[in-house]
């Protein structure tokens, strides 16, 4: 379950991980700055995030932080505009589509080098896509795309030709990492490879040079980056166990950027000297998802989900027993919008709004009517029973232990659901444990959420029959609820082939309408992105989109690459314990920031 946002766009997926700048505690064996007085301290941008990295393999990154670091380390053929999320040139400077829409030719940028000095050519892109076509693990993040590739060929160093089986509108969504063939051709098992051979070799604006589990990631700026070198030396992500710790680090001057703030934290930082706040649109949504019947592709059931949740009427009744406006008022202090569609309003082309007659309103009486009509009668204890076997409607509601807002949400939901004869047992676990339970089918209802990318195909594929697992091991992590609906799948295939944007948008909205009425997932809210940064030290952050844009959780690297120190490093106050030596940037991961995803290997943010 990618929460918090497993972002979702085609390659790797989107938040969107949330980062906060934090002071870096030096690990044992690493010298302090005072131990090497002759060495000039590098210019460091310190950022704290909510997750530790499980892998640096861009094909296998499940968490938002992994997606973010992959985007900093590797380039893609296509980028997304900071202004409005339009596809723009990345490694591909231009592209041509054949008259029959079955052949796409990309011109690859000249002069690009990997961080080890070897040139990046069209042959590296050819290798990457052929690997995805032939290796199941490598294509997990982009199976919808590469399964339609008939062939990939690089006739020379600057030309990549992709032939398709069928026309598709996905060929400008090629935002997956292009890896160096001379490194990855030696990898024997993509699914097991963690890519912990530092420094990592990529062509992106930064290079990972050091990593300590649950502590920090240290990246060094690529001074030879083809699109212009960052204006500072290092980027650092460090793990924090509580959101308040990162805020205190910001106030103490030990952190430069904090994202994923709670409304209370955000308001408490108002008018603080040297600190600028940013309230932005979010490309994430927060939700609860149901176990609608965990099963494999061949129909073999597994897990221990409550069978009543297979009934769409039960899920619809639960939807009527959620007061989203009250949640936003009490939990988000008004800094959110009620959730309806699976795609957030920031992507207005595909955003769907229910009609007045379709809209599910908070109505306890209607929820009770639905359950009465469906035959779920109350027992002497007030708890409803399933018709036939008499099993009580007692559901487990799982939330993330490091997300206080979900604990508050849970109490409200439990109270409302009690009024309709449902008993709720609230359970908490860390992100990894919750994802494990989800993919093993050992849950009833679980808090989730995704970072969504500009192209809707990937996020919508979470509910297709094709992403059901092959077995019950829990290792295939592409479905979100084990939902499978042939009518939904047909629309998904149609929207992938539709070249007319207006017609495609209509198909995408029909898919969201099905999810809304069938309710395998209930979108609770689109919370505003709340961020704060040390404007007395840093400036120049490019936001995405241009209007009410975010700094962290972007679909791209705009903010990190554009950031500039306000003053020269030698004029800045020293940050004790921040400098690690070796001229590298440390990225700090804060446990409090929202996870964007993701359990998925799909995209930005995939799940947060």
C-alpha positions in Angstrom: 0.0 0.0 0.0 1.8 3.1 -0.9 0.9 5.5 1.5 1.4 8.5 2.0 1.5 9.3 -1.0 3.6 5.6 -3.6 3.1 9.1 -6.2 2.1 7.8 -9.2 3.4 8.2 -12.7 4.9 5.9 -15.1 8.4 5.4 -14.1 8.9 4.7 -10.5 6.4 6.6 -9.0 5.7 10.7 -7.1 5.9 12.5 -3.8 6.0 12.7 -3.5 8.2 11.9 -0.5 8.2 14.7 2.0 11.5 16.1 3.1 12.7 18.3 5.9 16.2 19.7 6.3 17.9 18.4 9.4 21.2 18.4 11.2 23.3 15.4 10.5 24.7 13.4 13.4 28.1 12.1 12.4 28.4 8.4 12.3 31.2 6.6 14.1 34.5 6.7 12.2 33.7 9.9 10.3 35.9 13.0 11.1 34.4 16.3 12.3 35.1 19.5 10.5 37.4 20.6 13.4 39.5 17.4 12.8 40.4 18.6 9.3 40.7 22.4 9.6 42.5 22.7 6.3 39.5 21.3 4.4 36.9 23.8 3.4 33.4 22.8 4.4 31.1 22.2 1.4 27.9 24.1 0.8 25.2 21.7 2.1 21.5 21.7 1.7 20.1 19.4 4.4 16.7 17.9 4.0 14.8 15.5 6.3 12.4 12.8 5.0 10.0 10.4 6.5 11.5 7.2 5.2 14.7 5.3 5.0 15.7 3.9 1.7 15.2 0.2 1.2 17.0 0.0 -2.1 18.8 2.3 -4.6 17.7 0.1 -7.4 15.5 2.4 -9.5 13.6 -0.5 -10.9 12.6 -1.7 -7.4 12.1 1.5 -5.4 8.9 1.1 -3.4 9.1 4.1 -1.2 8.8 7.8 -2.1 12.3 8.6 -0.8 13.7 5.9 -3.2 11.9 7.5 -6.1 13.2 10.9 -5.2 16.8 9.8 -4.9 16.5 7.8 -8.2 15.4 11.0 -9.9 18.4 12.9 -8.5 20.8 10.1 -9.6 19.5 9.2 -13.0 18.0 11.0 -16.0 15.0 10.0 -18.1 14.1 10.6 -21.7 11.2 12.9 -20.8 10.8 15.4 -18.0 7.8 17.2 -16.6 7.6 21.0 -16.8 7.9 22.9 -13.6 5.3 25.3 -14.8 2.4 23.0 -15.6 3.5 19.3 -15.7 3.7 19.3 -19.5 6.2 16.7 -21.0 9.4 18.4 -22.0 12.8 17.2 -23.3 15.1 15.3 -20.9 17.7 13.1 -22.4 15.6 13.1 -25.5 15.9 16.5 -27.2 13.1 15.7 -29.7 10.9 12.9 -30.9 8.9 11.9 -33.9 5.8 9.7 -34.3 5.2 7.7 -37.5 2.1 8.1 -39.6 0.7 4.8 -38.4 1.5 5.7 -34.7 3.5 2.5 -34.3 7.1 3.9 -34.4 8.6 6.5 -32.2 12.1 7.9 -32.8 13.9 9.9 -30.1 17.0 12.0 -30.6 19.3 11.5 -27.6 21.2 14.5 -26.2 24.9 14.7 -27.2 27.7 15.1 -24.7 26.0 13.6 -21.6 28.3 11.7 -19.3 27.8 9.3 -16.4 29.4 10.3 -13.1 32.3 7.8 -13.8 33.1 9.8 -17.0 31.8 7.4 -19.5 29.4 8.7 -22.2 25.7 8.2 -22.1 24.3 7.2 -25.5 21.2 5.9 -27.1 22.6 2.4 -26.4 22.1 2.9 -22.7 18.5 3.8 -23.3 18.1 0.7 -25.5 19.7 -1.5 -22.8 17.3 0.0 -20.2 14.2 -0.6 -22.1 15.2 -4.1 -23.3 16.0 -5.0 -19.7 12.5 -3.9 -18.8 11.0 -5.8 -21.6 12.7 -9.1 -20.7 13.1 -8.9 -16.9 9.9 -9.1 -14.8 11.4 -7.3 -11.8 12.8 -4.5 -14.0 9.5 -3.8 -15.7 7.4 -3.8 -12.5 7.2 -0.1 -12.5 6.2 0.3 -16.1 4.6 -3.0 -17.1 1.7 -1.2 -18.8 4.1 0.6 -21.1 6.8 -1.9 -22.1 4.4 -4.8 -22.6 3.3 -2.8 -25.7 6.8 -2.5 -27.0 7.5 -4.7 -30.1 11.2 -3.7 -30.3 13.7 -1.2 -29.1 16.8 -0.3 -31.2 19.6 2.2 -31.1 21.0 2.4 -34.7 23.6 5.0 -33.5 24.7 6.9 -30.4 22.0 9.6 -30.7 19.0 7.7 -32.0 16.5 5.5 -30.2 13.7 3.8 -32.1 10.8 2.1 -30.3 8.3 0.1 -32.3 4.9 -0.6 -30.7 2.4 -3.4 -31.0 -0.5 -1.0 -30.8 -0.7 2.9 -30.8 -0.6 4.4 -27.4 -0.5 7.9 -25.8 2.1 6.8 -23.3 5.2 7.6 -25.3 5.6 11.1 -23.8 5.5 9.6 -20.3 8.9 7.9 -20.5 10.2 9.3 -17.2 11.9 6.1 -15.9 15.6 6.1 -15.0 18.1 5.4 -17.8 20.8 3.3 -16.3 24.4 2.8 -17.6 24.7 -0.5 -19.5 28.4 -0.9 -18.5 27.2 -1.2 -14.9 23.8 -2.9 -15.0 24.7 -5.5 -17.6 26.7 -7.1 -14.9 23.8 -7.4 -12.5 22.6 -11.0 -12.4 19.4 -10.7 -10.5 17.6 -7.3 -10.8 14.9 -8.2 -8.2 17.5 -8.8 -5.5 20.0 -6.1 -6.4 20.1 -3.2 -3.9 22.6 -1.0 -5.8 24.6 -0.3 -2.6 27.9 0.1 -4.6 28.8 3.6 -3.7 29.4 6.0 -5.2 26.4 5.2 -7.5 27.0 5.8 -11.2 24.3 7.9 -12.9 23.9 10.9 -15.1 21.7 13.0 -12.9 22.4 16.3 -11.0 23.6 14.4 -7.9 25.5 11.3 -7.0 24.9 9.1 -4.0 28.2 8.7 -2.2 27.2 7.4 1.2 24.3 5.8 3.0 23.6 4.7 6.6 20.3 2.8 7.1 17.8 4.9 9.2 20.4 7.7 9.4 21.2 9.5 6.3 21.8 9.6 2.5 24.7 11.7 1.3 24.7 13.1 -2.3 27.4 15.0 -4.1 26.5 17.6 -6.7 27.4 16.7 -10.3 29.5 19.7 -11.3 29.5 18.5 -14.9 25.7 18.0 -15.2 24.5 18.7 -18.7 21.6 20.9 -17.6 23.8 23.1 -15.3 25.4 22.2 -12.0 23.7 22.8 -8.7 24.9 26.0 -7.0 26.0 24.1 -3.9 28.1 21.1 -3.2 26.0 18.5 -1.3 22.5 17.4 -0.5 21.7 15.4 2.6 18.6 13.4 3.7 18.4 12.2 7.3 15.9 10.0 9.2 13.9 11.5 12.0 11.5 9.6 14.3 9.1 12.4 15.0 7.9 15.3 13.0 8.5 17.7 15.9 12.2 16.9 15.9 12.6 18.2 12.3 10.7 21.4 13.2 12.9 22.0 16.2 16.0 21.4 13.9 14.6 24.0 11.5 14.2 26.5 14.3 17.7 25.8 15.6 19.2 26.4 12.2 20.2 22.8 11.7 17.7 22.2 8.9 17.0 24.1 5.7 13.8 22.6 4.4 10.9 20.9 6.2 7.8 19.5 4.4 4.8 17.5 5.5 4.1 19.9 8.4 0.9 19.5 10.4 -1.4 22.5 10.4 -0.4 23.2 14.0 3.3 23.1 13.2 2.7 25.3 10.1 0.9 27.9 12.0 3.4 27.9 14.9 6.2 28.8 12.4 4.4 31.9 11.1 6.4 35.1 11.6 9.5 33.2 12.7 12.6 35.2 11.6 14.6 33.7 8.8 11.8 31.2 7.9 9.5 31.3 4.9 6.3 29.1 4.7 4.8 27.6 1.6 1.3 26.4 1.3 0.9 24.5 -2.0 -1.4 22.3 -4.0 -0.8 18.6 -3.5 -0.5 15.9 -6.0 -1.3 13.3 -3.3 -4.5 12.0 -1.9 -5.2 10.4 1.4 -7.5 7.4 1.5 -8.7 4.2 3.2 -8.6 1.0 1.1 -10.6 -2.2 1.6 -9.6 -5.8 1.3 -12.2 -6.7 -1.3 -10.9 -10.3 -1.4 -7.2 -11.0 -1.6 -6.6 -13.4 -4.5 -4.1 -14.4 -7.1 -4.5 -14.0 -10.9 -5.9 -17.5 -11.1 -8.5 -16.8 -8.4 -6.8 -18.5 -5.4 -7.9 -16.7 -2.2 -5.5 -15.9 0.5 -5.1 -13.7 3.5 -7.7 -13.2 6.3 -9.8 -10.2 5.1 -13.4 -10.0 6.4 -15.7 -11.4 3.7 -18.4 -8.7 4.2 -16.1 -6.2 2.6 -16.4 -8.0 -0.7 -19.9 -6.6 -0.8 -19.9 -3.2 -2.4 -23.1 -2.3 -0.5 -21.1 -2.5 2.8 -18.4 -0.3 1.4 -20.9 2.2 0.2 -22.6 2.3 3.6 -19.2 2.9 5.2 -18.6 5.8 2.8 -21.9 7.4 3.9 -20.7 7.1 7.5 -17.6 9.3 7.0 -17.9 13.1 7.5 -15.0 14.3 5.4 -15.7 18.0 6.2 -15.5 17.3 9.9 -12.2 15.4 9.4 -10.8 18.3 7.5 -12.0 20.8 10.1 -10.8 18.9 13.2 -7.7 17.1 11.8 -6.4 19.4 9.1 -7.6 22.7 10.6 -9.3 23.5 7.3 -6.1 23.1 5.2 -7.4 20.4 2.8 -10.2 19.7 0.3 -12.7 16.8 0.7 -11.6 13.8 -1.4 -13.8 12.5 -4.2 -11.8 11.5 -7.3 -8.8 9.2 -7.4 -6.9 11.9 -9.3 -6.3 15.2 -7.3 -7.7 18.5 -8.6 -4.1 19.7 -9.3 -4.4 17.7 -12.5 -7.6 19.4 -13.7 -7.7 17.7 -17.1 -8.5 14.3 -15.5 -10.0 15.3 -12.2 -13.6 14.0 -11.8 -16.4 15.4 -9.7 -19.6 13.5 -9.0 -22.9 15.0 -9.9 -25.2 16.1 -7.2 -27.2 12.9 -7.4 -24.0 10.7 -7.4 -22.2 12.5 -4.5 -21.9 10.4 -1.4 -22.9 12.6 1.5 -22.4 12.0 5.2 -25.7 10.4 6.1 -25.9 7.9 9.0 -29.6 7.2 8.2 -28.8 6.3 4.6 -25.9 4.1 5.6 -28.2 2.2 8.0 -30.8 1.9 5.2 -28.3 0.4 2.8 -27.2 -2.2 5.4 -30.8 -3.0 6.4 -31.8 -3.5 2.8 -28.8 -5.7 2.2 -29.8 -8.1 5.0 -27.1 -7.1 7.6 -29.3 -7.3 10.7 -28.2 -6.0 14.2 -27.5 -8.5 16.9 -28.4 -8.0 20.6 -25.1 -6.2 21.1 -26.0 -3.7 18.3 -23.4 -5.1 15.9 -24.6 -6.2 12.5 -24.3 -9.7 11.3 -23.7 -11.1 7.8 -26.7 -12.7 6.2 -26.3 -16.5 6.1 -23.3 -17.2 8.4 -24.1 -14.6 11.0 -20.5 -13.3 11.3 -20.4 -9.9 13.0 -19.2 -6.9 11.2 -16.1 -6.4 13.2 -13.4 -4.8 11.1 -9.7 -4.1 11.8 -8.7 -0.5 10.8 -4.9 -0.2 10.4 -3.1 3.1 10.5 0.5 4.2 10.4 2.0 4.5 13.9 4.2 7.5 12.8 1.2 9.5 11.4 -0.7 11.1 14.3 -3.4 12.4 12.0 -4.4 8.8 11.1 -4.8 8.0 14.7 -7.2 10.9 15.1 -9.0 10.0 11.9 -9.4 6.4 13.2 -11.2 7.5 16.4 -13.7 9.6 14.4 -14.3 6.7 11.9 -14.8 4.2 14.7 -17.4 6.5 16.3 -19.4 7.0 13.1 -19.2 3.4 12.1 -20.5 2.3 15.5 -23.7 4.3 14.7 -24.3 2.0 11.7 -23.7 -1.3 13.6 -20.0 -1.8 12.7 -17.4 -2.6 15.4 -14.0 -1.3 14.7 -10.7 -2.4 16.1 -8.0 0.2 15.6 -4.4 -1.1 15.1 -1.2 0.7 14.4 2.0 -0.4 12.8 5.0 1.1 11.0 5.0 1.7 7.2 6.9 -1.4 6.3 4.7 -3.7 8.5 1.4 -2.2 7.1 2.6 -2.7 3.5 3.6 -6.3 4.4 0.1 -6.9 5.8 -1.6 -5.4 2.8 0.2 -7.5 0.2 -0.3 -10.7 2.3 -4.0 -9.8 2.4 -4.0 -9.8 6.2 -6.1 -6.7 6.8 -9.7 -5.4 6.5 -9.4 -1.6 6.1 -6.1 0.3 5.9 -5.0 3.9 5.6 -3.3 4.6 2.3 -2.5 7.3 -0.2 -0.6 8.0 -3.3 1.4 10.7 -5.1 -0.2 11.0 -8.5 1.8 11.9 -11.7 0.7 13.9 -14.7 -0.2 10.8 -16.7 -3.1 8.8 -15.1 -2.3 5.4 -16.5 -0.1 4.2 -13.7 -2.2 5.2 -10.7 -5.3 3.9 -12.3 -3.7 0.5 -13.0 -3.6 -0.2 -9.3 -7.1 -1.5 -9.6 -6.8 -3.6 -12.8 -7.1 -7.4 -12.9 -3.6 -7.6 -14.5 -1.8 -6.4 -11.3 -3.3 -9.1 -9.1 -0.3 -11.2 -7.8 0.8 -14.5 -9.3 1.0 -16.1 -5.8 0.3 -15.4 -2.2 3.9 -14.6 -1.1 3.3 -10.9 -0.8 6.3 -10.0 -2.9 4.4 -8.6 -5.9 3.2 -5.2 -4.8 1.2 -3.6 -7.5 -2.5 -4.0 -6.6 -4.0 -1.6 -4.0 -7.1 -3.5 -2.9 -7.2 -6.8 -4.9 -10.1 -5.2 -6.9 -10.8 -6.7 -10.3 -13.5 -5.5 -12.7 -13.4 -6.3 -16.4 -15.4 -3.2 -17.3 -12.9 -1.0 -15.5 -10.0 -2.9 -17.3 -11.6 -2.2 -20.7 -11.7 1.5 -20.0 -8.1 1.4 -18.8 -7.0 -0.1 -22.1 -9.1 2.3 -24.1 -7.7 5.4 -22.4 -4.1 4.2 -23.1 -4.9 4.1 -26.8 -6.9 7.2 -27.1 -5.0 10.1 -28.8 -7.7 12.7 -28.5 -7.1 14.4 -25.1 -10.7 15.3 -24.4 -11.9 11.7 -25.2 -9.2 10.2 -23.1 -10.1 12.5 -20.2 -13.7 11.3 -20.4 -12.6 7.7 -20.3 -10.4 8.4 -17.2 -13.3 10.1 -15.5 -15.5 7.1 -16.2 -12.9 4.9 -14.4 -12.9 7.2 -11.4 -16.7 7.1 -11.4 -16.5 3.3 -11.1 -14.1 3.5 -8.2 -16.3 6.0 -6.5 -19.5 4.0 -6.8 -17.9 0.5 -6.2 -15.7 2.0 -3.4 -12.8 -0.4 -3.2 -11.0 2.7 -2.0 -12.5 5.9 -0.4 -10.6 9.1 -1.0 -10.7 11.1 2.2 -8.9 14.3 1.4 -6.4 16.3 -0.6 -4.4 17.9 2.1 -2.4 21.0 1.3 1.3 20.7 1.1 2.7 22.6 4.1 6.4 23.5 4.0 9.0 25.8 5.6 12.5 26.6 4.7 15.4 28.8 6.0 15.1 31.8 3.7 17.9 33.5 5.5 20.2 30.8 4.0 18.5 29.5 0.8 16.7 31.0 -2.1 15.8 30.2 -5.7 13.6 27.1 -5.1 11.7 26.5 -8.3 8.2 25.3 -7.4 5.9 22.9 -9.3 3.5 23.9 -10.7 4.1 27.6 -11.1 0.7 28.5 -9.4 0.6 27.5 -5.7 3.4 25.0 -6.4 5.3 22.7 -4.0 9.0 22.6 -3.2 9.3 18.9 -2.2 7.3 16.0 -3.6 7.7 17.3 -7.1 7.5 15.3 -10.4 11.1 16.2 -11.1 14.2 17.8 -9.4 13.4 21.4 -10.0 13.6 22.6 -6.4 16.8 20.8 -5.4 18.7 21.7 -8.6 17.6 25.4 -8.5 18.3 26.1 -4.8 21.0 28.7 -4.1 22.8 29.7 -0.9 21.9 33.3 0.2 25.4 34.0 1.4 28.9 32.5 0.8 29.6 29.4 2.8 32.4 31.0 4.8 30.0 33.7 6.0 27.4 31.2 7.2 27.3 30.1 10.8 28.8 26.7 11.2 26.5 23.8 11.8 28.1 21.4 14.3 28.1 17.8 13.2 26.8 18.4 9.7 30.0 18.1 7.7 30.8 14.5 7.0 34.0 15.0 5.0 34.7 13.9 1.5 32.7 16.8 -0.1 29.3 15.2 -0.1 25.8 16.2 0.6 23.8 14.5 3.3 20.1 14.0 2.8 18.3 13.5 6.0 15.2 11.4 6.2 12.6 12.3 8.8 10.2 9.7 9.9 7.5 12.3 10.3 7.3 13.4 6.8 4.6 11.7 4.8 5.6 8.6 2.8 4.6 8.9 -0.4 4.2 5.6 -1.4 4.4 3.7 -1.8 4.8 0.4 -2.0 5.0 0.5 -5.5 7.8 0.5 -7.9 5.8 2.8 -10.1 6.4 6.4 -9.9 6.9 9.4 -8.3 5.8 9.2 -5.4 4.3 6.6 -6.1 3.0 5.7 -2.8 3.8 7.9 0.0 
